[in-house]
Amino acid sequence: MPTIVLVTGRHRPHEVMFLIVSALGGGAFVLGAKPPTTVEQLFAPWLLWTWYLLLLGSGAIGLVSFLMPDTYRALVLELAAMVGQTTAPLLYGLALLASGVPAAGFAVAFFVGWACASAWRGWQVWRGMRVLQQAGVE
């Protein structure tokens, strides 16, 4: 019996939205846009630059993955993007938590939730890659 590989719904609207926002936001900051002064005061420059570059890189890689005609390579790029999309908000959320600002609770929850959603999507992509590998499609 022939094996049929069916990959559905790679372009989830919320994922696309976060990738676009990440690429545009990270790109804007890298090109010189100033973050809110409260954010600048809370974090060291190296942490902000790490966050900016992770947003820009993962957003751009994720958007490029949607344009790839080869499903396996597209999933490889999407997985790489999800690593960045997990790391960037987690880094930012933990930095907010460590800042000790009591009013940061909602923002911490938002960024940790974003990181968890990206990690979950990364796991789904990894599973899809495994299915393709097992079917001999690489």
N, CA, C and O atoms as a printed pandas DataFrame, in Angstrom:
     atom_number atom_name residue_name chain_id  residue_number  x_coord  y_coord  z_coord
0              1         N          MET        A               1    0.849   -1.174    0.000
1              2        CA          MET        A               1    0.000    0.000    0.000
2              3         C          MET        A               1    0.899    1.243    0.000
3              4         O          MET        A               1    1.820    1.328    0.812
4              5         N          PRO        A               2    0.653    2.199   -0.886
5              6        CA          PRO        A               2    1.489    3.401   -0.940
6              7         C          PRO        A               2    1.252    4.293    0.287
7              8         O          PRO        A               2    0.153    4.352    0.838
8              9         N          THR        A               3    2.308    4.972    0.683
9             10        CA          THR        A               3    2.222    5.898    1.805
10            11         C          THR        A               3    1.839    7.273    1.294
11            12         O          THR        A               3    2.447    7.791    0.357
12            13         N          ILE        A               4    0.842    7.851    1.906
13            14        CA          ILE        A               4    0.410    9.196    1.547
14            15         C          ILE        A               4    0.787   10.124    2.692
15            16         O          ILE        A               4    0.410    9.893    3.841
16            17         N          VAL        A               5    1.526   11.163    2.373
17            18        CA          VAL        A               5    1.920   12.141    3.382
18            19         C          VAL        A               5    1.065   13.377    3.184
19            20         O          VAL        A               5    1.055   13.974    2.107
20            21         N          LEU        A               6    0.352   13.756    4.225
21            22        CA          LEU        A               6   -0.519   14.918    4.150
22            23         C          LEU        A               6   -0.078   15.923    5.208
23            24         O          LEU        A               6   -0.158   15.648    6.405
24            25         N          VAL        A               7    0.380   17.075    4.768
25            26        CA          VAL        A               7    0.765   18.147    5.679
26            27         C          VAL        A               7   -0.292   19.232    5.530
27            28         O          VAL        A               7   -0.497   19.775    4.444
28            29         N          THR        A               8   -0.959   19.537    6.637
29            30        CA          THR        A               8   -2.049   20.506    6.557
30            31         C          THR        A               8   -1.734   21.756    7.358
31            32         O          THR        A               8   -1.041   21.696    8.374
32            33         N          GLY        A               9   -2.232   22.859    6.907
33            34        CA          GLY        A               9   -2.274   24.090    7.665
34            35         C          GLY        A               9   -0.965   24.643    8.175
35            36         O          GLY        A               9   -0.863   24.988    9.352
36            37         N          ARG        A              10    0.047   24.739    7.317
37            38        CA          ARG        A              10    1.312   25.320    7.787
38            39         C          ARG        A              10    1.187   26.802    8.054
39            40         O          ARG        A              10    1.986   27.349    8.813
40            41         N          HIS        A              11    0.232   27.463    7.471
41            42        CA          HIS        A              11    0.131   28.912    7.578
42            43         C          HIS        A              11   -0.949   29.314    8.573
43            44         O          HIS        A              11   -1.999   29.824    8.185
44            45         N          ARG        A              12   -0.691   29.086    9.840
45            46        CA          ARG        A              12   -1.646   29.465   10.868
46            47         C          ARG        A              12   -1.652   30.990   11.015
47            48         O          ARG        A              12   -0.590   31.606   11.109
48            49         N          PRO        A              13   -2.835   31.596   11.033
49            50        CA          PRO        A              13   -2.905   33.074   11.040
50            51         C          PRO        A              13   -2.175   33.720   12.214
51            52         O          PRO        A              13   -1.484   34.721   12.029
52            53         N          HIS        A              14   -2.316   33.169   13.410
53            54        CA          HIS        A              14   -1.638   33.783   14.563
54            55         C          HIS        A              14   -0.125   33.647   14.450
55            56         O          HIS        A              14    0.610   34.541   14.869
56            57         N          GLU        A              15    0.341   32.550   13.894
57            58        CA          GLU        A              15    1.781   32.363   13.710
58            59         C          GLU        A              15    2.326   33.370   12.693
59            60         O          GLU        A              15    3.372   33.983   12.902
60            61         N          VAL        A              16    1.597   33.523   11.598
61            62        CA          VAL        A              16    2.005   34.485   10.577
62            63         C          VAL        A              16    2.031   35.889   11.174
63            64         O          VAL        A              16    2.961   36.654   10.920
64            65         N          MET        A              17    1.011   36.233   11.969
65            66        CA          MET        A              17    0.960   37.546   12.592
66            67         C          MET        A              17    2.179   37.786   13.486
67            68         O          MET        A              17    2.814   38.837   13.399
68            69         N          PHE        A              18    2.504   36.824   14.334
69            70        CA          PHE        A              18    3.657   36.990   15.226
70            71         C          PHE        A              18    4.968   37.064   14.444
71            72         O          PHE        A              18    5.874   37.801   14.831
72            73         N          LEU        A              19    5.078   36.315   13.358
73            74        CA          LEU        A              19    6.293   36.381   12.546
74            75         C          LEU        A              19    6.427   37.742   11.866
75            76         O          LEU        A              19    7.522   38.301   11.799
76            77         N          ILE        A              20    5.324   38.269   11.367
77            78        CA          ILE        A              20    5.359   39.589   10.731
78            79         C          ILE        A              20    5.702   40.658   11.761
79            80         O          ILE        A              20    6.568   41.500   11.522
80            81         N          VAL        A              21    5.025   40.627   12.907
81            82        CA          VAL        A              21    5.299   41.606   13.963
82            83         C          VAL        A              21    6.745   41.498   14.429
83            84         O          VAL        A              21    7.397   42.514   14.669
84            85         N          SER        A              22    7.248   40.278   14.557
85            86        CA          SER        A              22    8.636   40.076   14.981
86            87         C          SER        A              22    9.619   40.651   13.968
87            88         O          SER        A              22   10.547   41.376   14.327
88            89         N          ALA        A              23    9.402   40.319   12.700
89            90        CA          ALA        A              23   10.320   40.796   11.656
90            91         C          ALA        A              23   10.286   42.322   11.563
91            92         O          ALA        A              23   11.334   42.963   11.481
92            93         N          LEU        A              24    9.098   42.899   11.575
93            94        CA          LEU        A              24    8.983   44.363   11.472
94            95         C          LEU        A              24    9.503   45.057   12.727
95            96         O          LEU        A              24   10.242   46.037   12.639
96            97         N          GLY        A              25    9.117   44.550   13.890
97            98        CA          GLY        A              25    9.574   45.159   15.142
98            99         C          GLY        A              25   11.070   45.014   15.335
99           100         O          GLY        A              25   11.751   45.988   15.655
100          101         N          GLY        A              26   11.586   43.816   15.144
101          102        CA          GLY        A              26   13.024   43.596   15.266
102          103         C          GLY        A              26   13.799   44.424   14.260
103          104         O          GLY        A              26   14.826   45.016   14.592
104          105         N          GLY        A              27   13.302   44.466   13.019
105          106        CA          GLY        A              27   13.956   45.262   11.976
106          107         C          GLY        A              27   13.954   46.745   12.310
107          108         O          GLY        A              27   14.957   47.432   12.116
108          109         N          ALA        A              28   12.831   47.235   12.812
109          110        CA          ALA        A              28   12.744   48.658   13.173
110          111         C          ALA        A              28   13.742   49.006   14.270
111          112         O          ALA        A              28   14.419   50.031   14.192
112          113         N          PHE        A              29   13.837   48.160   15.288
113          114        CA          PHE        A              29   14.770   48.437   16.382
114          115         C          PHE        A              29   16.219   48.336   15.917
115          116         O          PHE        A              29   17.058   49.148   16.306
116          117         N          VAL        A              30   16.512   47.335   15.082
117          118        CA          VAL        A              30   17.875   47.199   14.554
118          119         C          VAL        A              30   18.250   48.420   13.716
119          120         O          VAL        A              30   19.399   48.861   13.735
120          121         N          LEU        A              31   17.285   48.960   12.986
121          122        CA          LEU        A              31   17.546   50.128   12.144
122          123         C          LEU        A              31   17.553   51.449   12.915
123          124         O          LEU        A              31   17.796   52.506   12.333
124          125         N          GLY        A              32   17.287   51.391   14.224
125          126        CA          GLY        A              32   17.433   52.604   15.029
126          127         C          GLY        A              32   16.208   53.106   15.743
127          128         O          GLY        A              32   16.299   54.120   16.436
128          129         N          ALA        A              33   15.063   52.460   15.618
129          130        CA          ALA        A              33   13.881   52.887   16.363
130          131         C          ALA        A              33   14.161   52.746   17.857
131          132         O          ALA        A              33   14.775   51.771   18.292
132          133         N          LYS        A              34   13.718   53.702   18.621
133          134        CA          LYS        A              34   13.952   53.685   20.062
134          135         C          LYS        A              34   12.826   52.932   20.769
135          136         O          LYS        A              34   11.650   53.173   20.499
136          137         N          PRO        A              35   13.185   52.020   21.675
137          138        CA          PRO        A              35   12.145   51.369   22.468
138          139         C          PRO        A              35   11.605   52.368   23.494
139          140         O          PRO        A              35   12.206   53.422   23.701
140          141         N          PRO        A              36   10.491   52.052   24.131
141          142        CA          PRO        A              36   10.011   52.939   25.184
142          143         C          PRO        A              36   11.111   53.174   26.224
143          144         O          PRO        A              36   11.888   52.265   26.518
144          145         N          THR        A              37   11.178   54.367   26.771
145          146        CA          THR        A              37   12.268   54.705   27.706
146          147         C          THR        A              37   12.246   53.808   28.938
147          148         O          THR        A              37   13.299   53.521   29.507
148          149         N          THR        A              38   11.062   53.361   29.360
149          150        CA          THR        A              38   11.015   52.478   30.522
150          151         C          THR        A              38   11.707   51.156   30.223
151          152         O          THR        A              38   12.370   50.588   31.091
152          153         N          VAL        A              39   11.553   50.664   28.994
153          154        CA          VAL        A              39   12.216   49.414   28.605
154          155         C          VAL        A              39   13.723   49.635   28.543
155          156         O          VAL        A              39   14.495   48.799   29.013
156          157         N          GLU        A              40   14.137   50.739   27.973
157          158        CA          GLU        A              40   15.569   51.053   27.898
158          159         C          GLU        A              40   16.195   51.138   29.281
159          160         O          GLU        A              40   17.340   50.730   29.474
160          161         N          GLN        A              41   15.448   51.668   30.242
161          162        CA          GLN        A              41   15.976   51.815   31.600
162          163         C          GLN        A              41   16.062   50.481   32.326
163          164         O          GLN        A              41   16.932   50.289   33.176
164          165         N          LEU        A              42   15.171   49.566   32.000
165          166        CA          LEU        A              42   15.133   48.287   32.709
166          167         C          LEU        A              42   16.220   47.308   32.275
167          168         O          LEU        A              42   16.724   46.541   33.095
168          169         N          PHE        A              43   16.585   47.328   30.994
169          170        CA          PHE        A              43   17.435   46.274   30.458
170          171         C          PHE        A              43   18.768   46.788   29.960
171          172         O          PHE        A              43   18.892   47.922   29.496
172          173         N          ALA        A              44   19.758   45.923   30.070
173          174        CA          ALA        A              44   21.091   46.235   29.539
174          175         C          ALA        A              44   21.024   46.234   28.011
175          176         O          ALA        A              44   20.223   45.505   27.427
176          177         N          PRO        A              45   21.858   47.045   27.365
177          178        CA          PRO        A              45   21.844   47.102   25.895
178          179         C          PRO        A              45   22.058   45.745   25.227
179          180         O          PRO        A              45   21.429   45.466   24.206
180          181         N          TRP        A              46   22.928   44.893   25.774
181          182        CA          TRP        A              46   23.173   43.590   25.156
182          183         C          TRP        A              46   21.896   42.755   25.132
183          184         O          TRP        A              46   21.653   42.017   24.177
184          185         N          LEU        A              47   21.077   42.869   26.184
185          186        CA          LEU        A              47   19.843   42.108   26.253
186          187         C          LEU        A              47   18.847   42.624   25.218
187          188         O          LEU        A              47   18.174   41.833   24.558
188          189         N          LEU        A              48   18.750   43.940   25.075
189          190        CA          LEU        A              48   17.860   44.506   24.064
190          191         C          LEU        A              48   18.295   44.105   22.663
191          192         O          LEU        A              48   17.459   43.740   21.837
192          193         N          TRP        A              49   19.593   44.169   22.387
193          194        CA          TRP        A              49   20.082   43.811   21.048
194          195         C          TRP        A              49   19.884   42.321   20.761
195          196         O          TRP        A              49   19.569   41.940   19.633
196          197         N          THR        A              50   20.067   41.492   21.768
197          198        CA          THR        A              50   19.811   40.059   21.589
198          199         C          THR        A              50   18.348   39.843   21.239
199          200         O          THR        A              50   18.026   39.066   20.340
200          201         N          TRP        A              51   17.470   40.527   21.945
201          202        CA          TRP        A              51   16.043   40.415   21.693
202          203         C          TRP        A              51   15.691   40.917   20.291
203          204         O          TRP        A              51   14.948   40.259   19.562
204          205         N          TYR        A              52   16.223   42.075   19.917
205          206        CA          TYR        A              52   15.952   42.631   18.588
206          207         C          TYR        A              52   16.375   41.658   17.490
207          208         O          TYR        A              52   15.615   41.386   16.562
208          209         N          LEU        A              53   17.593   41.141   17.608
209          210        CA          LEU        A              53   18.120   40.261   16.560
210          211         C          LEU        A              53   17.376   38.929   16.505
211          212         O          LEU        A              53   17.158   38.385   15.423
212          213         N          LEU        A              54   16.987   38.402   17.661
213          214        CA          LEU        A              54   16.184   37.178   17.674
214          215         C          LEU        A              54   14.831   37.412   17.012
215          216         O          LEU        A              54   14.364   36.572   16.242
216          217         N          LEU        A              55   14.200   38.545   17.307
217          218        CA          LEU        A              55   12.911   38.853   16.674
218          219         C          LEU        A              55   13.063   38.979   15.163
219          220         O          LEU        A              55   12.314   38.370   14.399
220          221         N          LEU        A              56   14.037   39.774   14.745
221          222        CA          LEU        A              56   14.250   39.987   13.311
222          223         C          LEU        A              56   14.582   38.676   12.607
223          224         O          LEU        A              56   13.967   38.345   11.593
224          225         N          GLY        A              57   15.537   37.937   13.129
225          226        CA          GLY        A              57   15.976   36.691   12.493
226          227         C          GLY        A              57   14.884   35.640   12.434
227          228         O          GLY        A              57   14.633   35.064   11.375
228          229         N          SER        A              58   14.237   35.387   13.554
229          230        CA          SER        A              58   13.217   34.335   13.563
230          231         C          SER        A              58   11.999   34.740   12.744
231          232         O          SER        A              58   11.395   33.899   12.077
232          233         N          GLY        A              59   11.629   36.021   12.788
233          234        CA          GLY        A              59   10.497   36.474   11.977
234          235         C          GLY        A              59   10.772   36.335   10.497
235          236         O          GLY        A              59    9.932   35.840    9.746
236          237         N          ALA        A              60   11.950   36.771   10.075
237          238        CA          ALA        A              60   12.314   36.691    8.656
238          239         C          ALA        A              60   12.433   35.238    8.192
239          240         O          ALA        A              60   11.939   34.889    7.120
240          241         N          ILE        A              61   13.080   34.398    8.984
241          242        CA          ILE        A              61   13.236   32.984    8.612
242          243         C          ILE        A              61   11.870   32.308    8.513
243          244         O          ILE        A              61   11.620   31.540    7.584
244          245         N          GLY        A              62   10.994   32.595    9.465
245          246        CA          GLY        A              62    9.658   32.001    9.435
246          247         C          GLY        A              62    8.860   32.427    8.216
247          248         O          GLY        A              62    8.167   31.612    7.606
248          249         N          LEU        A              63    8.954   33.696    7.862
249          250        CA          LEU        A              63    8.225   34.174    6.685
250          251         C          LEU        A              63    8.792   33.579    5.398
251          252         O          LEU        A              63    8.039   33.263    4.478
252          253         N          VAL        A              64   10.108   33.427    5.329
253          254        CA          VAL        A              64   10.725   32.794    4.159
254          255         C          VAL        A              64   10.275   31.339    4.051
255          256         O          VAL        A              64   10.091   30.825    2.948
256          257         N          SER        A              65   10.099   30.675    5.193
257          258        CA          SER        A              65    9.688   29.262    5.161
258          259         C          SER        A              65    8.330   29.087    4.485
259          260         O          SER        A              65    8.074   28.049    3.875
260          261         N          PHE        A              66    7.468   30.080    4.587
261          262        CA          PHE        A              66    6.150   29.974    3.962
262          263         C          PHE        A              66    6.230   30.048    2.445
263          264         O          PHE        A              66    5.320   29.594    1.750
264          265         N          LEU        A              67    7.306   30.613    1.936
265          266        CA          LEU        A              67    7.460   30.768    0.492
266          267         C          LEU        A              67    8.152   29.576   -0.171
267          268         O          LEU        A              67    8.202   29.495   -1.399
268          269         N          MET        A              68    8.679   28.660    0.621
269          270        CA          MET        A              68    9.435   27.528    0.092
270          271         C          MET        A              68    8.495   26.492   -0.526
271          272         O          MET        A              68    7.521   26.087    0.109
272          273         N          PRO        A              69    8.777   26.062   -1.754
273          274        CA          PRO        A              69    7.931   25.043   -2.375
274          275         C          PRO        A              69    8.206   23.634   -1.830
275          276         O          PRO        A              69    7.318   22.782   -1.845
276          277         N          ASP        A              70    9.417   23.389   -1.357
277          278        CA          ASP        A              70    9.806   22.085   -0.822
278          279         C          ASP        A              70    9.328   21.993    0.630
279          280         O          ASP        A              70    9.800   22.740    1.487
280          281         N          THR        A              71    8.403   21.088    0.904
281          282        CA          THR        A              71    7.775   20.991    2.224
282          283         C          THR        A              71    8.784   20.707    3.326
283          284         O          THR        A              71    8.744   21.346    4.377
284          285         N          TYR        A              72    9.683   19.764    3.104
285          286        CA          TYR        A              72   10.632   19.410    4.163
286          287         C          TYR        A              72   11.538   20.590    4.502
287          288         O          TYR        A              72   11.735   20.900    5.677
288          289         N          ARG        A              73   12.087   21.248    3.490
289          290        CA          ARG        A              73   12.961   22.401    3.752
290          291         C          ARG        A              73   12.189   23.543    4.399
291          292         O          ARG        A              73   12.724   24.257    5.247
292          293         N          ALA        A              74   10.946   23.714    4.006
293          294        CA          ALA        A              74   10.107   24.738    4.626
294          295         C          ALA        A              74    9.921   24.445    6.107
295          296         O          ALA        A              74    9.961   25.357    6.933
296          297         N          LEU        A              75    9.717   23.172    6.446
297          298        CA          LEU        A              75    9.553   22.803    7.847
298          299         C          LEU        A              75   10.851   22.987    8.628
299          300         O          LEU        A              75   10.814   23.372    9.797
300          301         N          VAL        A              76   11.991   22.720    8.007
301          302        CA          VAL        A              76   13.281   22.947    8.672
302          303         C          VAL        A              76   13.429   24.424    9.025
303          304         O          VAL        A              76   13.823   24.766   10.140
304          305         N          LEU        A              77   13.114   25.291    8.075
305          306        CA          LEU        A              77   13.197   26.735    8.335
306          307         C          LEU        A              77   12.170   27.171    9.379
307          308         O          LEU        A              77   12.469   27.991   10.247
308          309         N          GLU        A              78   10.975   26.627    9.292
309          310        CA          GLU        A              78    9.948   26.990   10.272
310          311         C          GLU        A              78   10.354   26.553   11.678
311          312         O          GLU        A              78   10.103   27.267   12.649
312          313         N          LEU        A              79   10.980   25.383   11.785
313          314        CA          LEU        A              79   11.469   24.930   13.090
314          315         C          LEU        A              79   12.547   25.868   13.624
315          316         O          LEU        A              79   12.559   26.187   14.813
316          317         N          ALA        A              80   13.450   26.309   12.752
317          318        CA          ALA        A              80   14.470   27.267   13.175
318          319         C          ALA        A              80   13.820   28.565   13.648
319          320         O          ALA        A              80   14.247   29.152   14.642
320          321         N          ALA        A              81   12.795   29.006   12.940
321          322        CA          ALA        A              81   12.080   30.221   13.345
322          323         C          ALA        A              81   11.414   30.032   14.701
323          324         O          ALA        A              81   11.411   30.951   15.521
324          325         N          MET        A              82   10.852   28.857   14.947
325          326        CA          MET        A              82   10.176   28.620   16.221
326          327         C          MET        A              82   11.163   28.575   17.389
327          328         O          MET        A              82   10.801   28.907   18.518
328          329         N          VAL        A              83   12.394   28.171   17.126
329          330        CA          VAL        A              83   13.419   28.239   18.180
330          331         C          VAL        A              83   13.635   29.692   18.576
331          332         O          VAL        A              83   13.677   30.017   19.763
332          333         N          GLY        A              84   13.772   30.564   17.585
333          334        CA          GLY        A              84   13.927   31.992   17.877
334          335         C          GLY        A              84   12.683   32.593   18.484
335          336         O          GLY        A              84   12.770   33.436   19.377
336          337         N          GLN        A              85   11.501   32.162   18.000
337          338        CA          GLN        A              85   10.240   32.684   18.520
338          339         C          GLN        A              85    9.953   32.165   19.930
339          340         O          GLN        A              85    9.128   32.743   20.637
340          341         N          THR        A              86   10.607   31.106   20.343
341          342        CA          THR        A              86   10.507   30.635   21.719
342          343         C          THR        A              86   11.507   31.387   22.595
343          344         O          THR        A              86   11.178   31.815   23.701
344          345         N          THR        A              87   12.716   31.541   22.095
345          346        CA          THR        A              87   13.800   32.147   22.876
346          347         C          THR        A              87   13.576   33.636   23.118
347          348         O          THR        A              87   13.743   34.105   24.243
348          349         N          ALA        A              88   13.202   34.386   22.083
349          350        CA          ALA        A              88   13.075   35.845   22.213
350          351         C          ALA        A              88   12.052   36.252   23.283
351          352         O          ALA        A              88   12.405   37.014   24.183
352          353         N          PRO        A              89   10.807   35.780   23.223
353          354        CA          PRO        A              89    9.866   36.205   24.259
354          355         C          PRO        A              89   10.183   35.630   25.636
355          356         O          PRO        A              89    9.902   36.263   26.654
356          357         N          LEU        A              90   10.766   34.434   25.672
357          358        CA          LEU        A              90   11.145   33.871   26.963
358          359         C          LEU        A              90   12.237   34.720   27.619
359          360         O          LEU        A              90   12.175   35.009   28.814
360          361         N          LEU        A              91   13.220   35.110   26.838
361          362        CA          LEU        A              91   14.286   35.986   27.324
362          363         C          LEU        A              91   13.703   37.293   27.857
363          364         O          LEU        A              91   14.055   37.745   28.947
364          365         N          TYR        A              92   12.815   37.887   27.078
365          366        CA          TYR        A              92   12.225   39.165   27.466
366          367         C          TYR        A              92   11.345   39.007   28.712
367          368         O          TYR        A              92   11.405   39.833   29.624
368          369         N          GLY        A              93   10.540   37.961   28.750
369          370        CA          GLY        A              93    9.672   37.716   29.904
370          371         C          GLY        A              93   10.468   37.475   31.174
371          372         O          GLY        A              93   10.122   37.991   32.237
372          373         N          LEU        A              94   11.533   36.692   31.064
373          374        CA          LEU        A              94   12.373   36.433   32.241
374          375         C          LEU        A              94   13.106   37.693   32.682
375          376         O          LEU        A              94   13.288   37.919   33.878
376          377         N          ALA        A              95   13.524   38.513   31.727
377          378        CA          ALA        A              95   14.178   39.778   32.085
378          379         C          ALA        A              95   13.191   40.704   32.792
379          380         O          ALA        A              95   13.556   41.384   33.751
380          381         N          LEU        A              96   11.954   40.734   32.329
381          382        CA          LEU        A              96   10.929   41.528   33.013
382          383         C          LEU        A              96   10.683   41.003   34.418
383          384         O          LEU        A              96   10.562   41.780   35.366
384          385         N          LEU        A              97   10.611   39.696   34.550
385          386        CA          LEU        A              97   10.393   39.086   35.856
386          387         C          LEU        A              97   11.540   39.418   36.808
387          388         O          LEU        A              97   11.315   39.729   37.977
388          389         N          ALA        A              98   12.763   39.349   36.300
389          390        CA          ALA        A              98   13.937   39.636   37.117
390          391         C          ALA        A              98   14.059   41.110   37.477
391          392         O          ALA        A              98   14.752   41.461   38.431
392          393         N          SER        A              99   13.388   41.978   36.716
393          394        CA          SER        A              99   13.476   43.413   36.993
394          395         C          SER        A              99   12.801   43.779   38.305
395          396         O          SER        A              99   13.099   44.817   38.896
396          397         N          GLY        A             100   11.899   42.932   38.755
397          398        CA          GLY        A             100   11.228   43.175   40.021
398          399         C          GLY        A             100   10.138   44.224   39.962
399          400         O          GLY        A             100    9.670   44.672   41.009
400          401         N          VAL        A             101    9.719   44.628   38.783
401          402        CA          VAL        A             101    8.648   45.622   38.649
402          403         C          VAL        A             101    7.314   44.914   38.882
403          404         O          VAL        A             101    6.950   44.017   38.121
404          405         N          PRO        A             102    6.585   45.308   39.922
405          406        CA          PRO        A             102    5.332   44.613   40.233
406          407         C          PRO        A             102    4.277   44.702   39.123
407          408         O          PRO        A             102    3.470   43.785   38.967
408          409         N          ALA        A             103    4.275   45.786   38.360
409          410        CA          ALA        A             103    3.269   45.974   37.320
410          411         C          ALA        A             103    3.549   45.158   36.058
411          412         O          ALA        A             103    2.776   45.225   35.102
412          413         N          ALA        A             104    4.625   44.400   36.039
413          414        CA          ALA        A             104    5.015   43.653   34.835
414          415         C          ALA        A             104    4.355   42.286   34.735
415          416         O          ALA        A             104    4.645   41.533   33.805
416          417         N          GLY        A             105    3.485   41.955   35.660
417          418        CA          GLY        A             105    2.881   40.616   35.703
418          419         C          GLY        A             105    2.186   40.206   34.420
419          420         O          GLY        A             105    2.400   39.099   33.927
420          421         N          PHE        A             106    1.348   41.089   33.866
421          422        CA          PHE        A             106    0.635   40.753   32.633
422          423         C          PHE        A             106    1.615   40.574   31.483
423          424         O          PHE        A             106    1.493   39.635   30.698
424          425         N          ALA        A             107    2.588   41.476   31.385
425          426        CA          ALA        A             107    3.569   41.390   30.296
426          427         C          ALA        A             107    4.378   40.103   30.402
427          428         O          ALA        A             107    4.652   39.459   29.389
428          429         N          VAL        A             108    4.759   39.724   31.610
429          430        CA          VAL        A             108    5.502   38.471   31.809
430          431         C          VAL        A             108    4.649   37.299   31.343
431          432         O          VAL        A             108    5.136   36.419   30.634
432          433         N          ALA        A             109    3.380   37.282   31.737
433          434        CA          ALA        A             109    2.486   36.193   31.336
434          435         C          ALA        A             109    2.323   36.153   29.812
435          436         O          ALA        A             109    2.309   35.076   29.217
436          437         N          PHE        A             110    2.200   37.320   29.187
437          438        CA          PHE        A             110    2.057   37.379   27.738
438          439         C          PHE        A             110    3.285   36.796   27.043
439          440         O          PHE        A             110    3.157   35.958   26.150
440          441         N          PHE        A             111    4.481   37.240   27.452
441          442        CA          PHE        A             111    5.700   36.789   26.781
442          443         C          PHE        A             111    5.978   35.306   27.051
443          444         O          PHE        A             111    6.446   34.596   26.161
444          445         N          VAL        A             112    5.696   34.839   28.256
445          446        CA          VAL        A             112    5.880   33.412   28.538
446          447         C          VAL        A             112    4.856   32.588   27.748
447          448         O          VAL        A             112    5.176   31.508   27.253
448          449         N          GLY        A             113    3.619   33.103   27.633
449          450        CA          GLY        A             113    2.606   32.417   26.815
450          451         C          GLY        A             113    3.008   32.345   25.355
451          452         O          GLY        A             113    2.816   31.318   24.705
452          453         N          TRP        A             114    3.563   33.428   24.837
453          454        CA          TRP        A             114    4.052   33.464   23.457
454          455         C          TRP        A             114    5.154   32.422   23.273
455          456         O          TRP        A             114    5.166   31.688   22.285
456          457         N          ALA        A             115    6.075   32.366   24.228
457          458        CA          ALA        A             115    7.174   31.397   24.152
458          459         C          ALA        A             115    6.633   29.968   24.181
459          460         O          ALA        A             115    7.095   29.114   23.423
460          461         N          CYS        A             116    5.668   29.708   25.042
461          462        CA          CYS        A             116    5.087   28.359   25.130
462          463         C          CYS        A             116    4.355   27.985   23.840
463          464         O          CYS        A             116    4.471   26.855   23.367
464          465         N          ALA        A             117    3.607   28.925   23.273
465          466        CA          ALA        A             117    2.900   28.656   22.014
466          467         C          ALA        A             117    3.894   28.367   20.889
467          468         O          ALA        A             117    3.657   27.484   20.064
468          469         N          SER        A             118    4.994   29.101   20.851
469          470        CA          SER        A             118    6.012   28.877   19.817
470          471         C          SER        A             118    6.712   27.544   20.020
471          472         O          SER        A             118    7.013   26.844   19.053
472          473         N          ALA        A             119    6.970   27.190   21.271
473          474        CA          ALA        A             119    7.589   25.889   21.553
474          475         C          ALA        A             119    6.655   24.755   21.131
475          476         O          ALA        A             119    7.099   23.757   20.564
476          477         N          TRP        A             120    5.371   24.914   21.408
477          478        CA          TRP        A             120    4.374   23.914   21.002
478          479         C          TRP        A             120    4.341   23.773   19.483
479          480         O          TRP        A             120    4.302   22.661   18.954
480          481         N          ARG        A             121    4.357   24.918   18.782
481          482        CA          ARG        A             121    4.365   24.872   17.317
482          483         C          ARG        A             121    5.647   24.227   16.805
483          484         O          ARG        A             121    5.612   23.461   15.842
484          485         N          GLY        A             122    6.772   24.529   17.435
485          486        CA          GLY        A             122    8.031   23.897   17.067
486          487         C          GLY        A             122    7.964   22.382   17.204
487          488         O          GLY        A             122    8.477   21.650   16.358
488          489         N          TRP        A             123    7.327   21.918   18.277
489          490        CA          TRP        A             123    7.164   20.481   18.483
490          491         C          TRP        A             123    6.294   19.880   17.378
491          492         O          TRP        A             123    6.581   18.792   16.879
492          493         N          GLN        A             124    5.219   20.600   16.995
493          494        CA          GLN        A             124    4.369   20.118   15.910
494          495         C          GLN        A             124    5.143   20.036   14.592
495          496         O          GLN        A             124    5.000   19.073   13.840
496          497         N          VAL        A             125    5.957   21.048   14.323
497          498        CA          VAL        A             125    6.764   21.063   13.098
498          499         C          VAL        A             125    7.754   19.903   13.122
499          500         O          VAL        A             125    7.925   19.207   12.121
500          501         N          TRP        A             126    8.396   19.699   14.251
501          502        CA          TRP        A             126    9.360   18.596   14.385
502          503         C          TRP        A             126    8.674   17.256   14.119
503          504         O          TRP        A             126    9.233   16.392   13.444
504          505         N          ARG        A             127    7.462   17.087   14.652
505          506        CA          ARG        A             127    6.720   15.842   14.388
506          507         C          ARG        A             127    6.418   15.693   12.904
507          508         O          ARG        A             127    6.528   14.595   12.357
508          509         N          GLY        A             128    6.037   16.792   12.242
509          510        CA          GLY        A             128    5.777   16.747   10.803
510          511         C          GLY        A             128    7.021   16.376   10.020
511          512         O          GLY        A             128    6.948   15.640    9.036
512          513         N          MET        A             129    8.162   16.885   10.456
513          514        CA          MET        A             129    9.425   16.534    9.799
514          515         C          MET        A             129    9.725   15.051    9.971
515          516         O          MET        A             129   10.201   14.396    9.043
516          517         N          ARG        A             130    9.447   14.527   11.148
517          518        CA          ARG        A             130    9.683   13.095   11.389
518          519         C          ARG        A             130    8.809   12.228   10.491
519          520         O          ARG        A             130    9.266   11.211    9.969
520          521         N          VAL        A             131    7.559   12.628   10.311
521          522        CA          VAL        A             131    6.652   11.880    9.430
522          523         C          VAL        A             131    7.198   11.867    8.008
523          524         O          VAL        A             131    7.195   10.832    7.341
524          525         N          LEU        A             132    7.668   13.026    7.548
525          526        CA          LEU        A             132    8.232   13.106    6.202
526          527         C          LEU        A             132    9.498   12.264    6.085
527          528         O          LEU        A             132    9.713   11.607    5.067
528          529         N          GLN        A             133   10.340   12.279    7.123
529          530        CA          GLN        A             133   11.566   11.465    7.102
530          531         C          GLN        A             133   11.223    9.984    7.027
531          532         O          GLN        A             133   11.832    9.238    6.261
532          533         N          GLN        A             134   10.253    9.563    7.819
533          534        CA          GLN        A             134    9.857    8.156    7.840
534          535         C          GLN        A             134    9.257    7.719    6.506
535          536         O          GLN        A             134    9.361    6.557    6.115
536          537         N          ALA        A             135    8.628    8.672    5.814
537          538        CA          ALA        A             135    8.061    8.361    4.492
538          539         C          ALA        A             135    9.106    8.465    3.389
539          540         O          ALA        A             135    8.816    8.181    2.227
540          541         N          GLY        A             136   10.324    8.873    3.749
541          542        CA          GLY        A             136   11.388    8.981    2.769
542          543         C          GLY        A             136   11.352   10.261    1.955
543          544         O          GLY        A             136   11.972   10.336    0.893
544          545         N          VAL        A             137   10.639   11.266    2.433
545          546        CA          VAL        A             137   10.534   12.548    1.739
546          547         C          VAL        A             137   11.431   13.548    2.469
547          548         O          VAL        A             137   11.101   13.999    3.565
548          549         N          GLU        A             138   12.541   13.884    1.869
549          550        CA          GLU        A             138   13.454   14.865    2.497
550          551         C          GLU        A             138   13.953   15.827    1.481
551          552         O          GLU        A             138   14.728   16.725    1.810
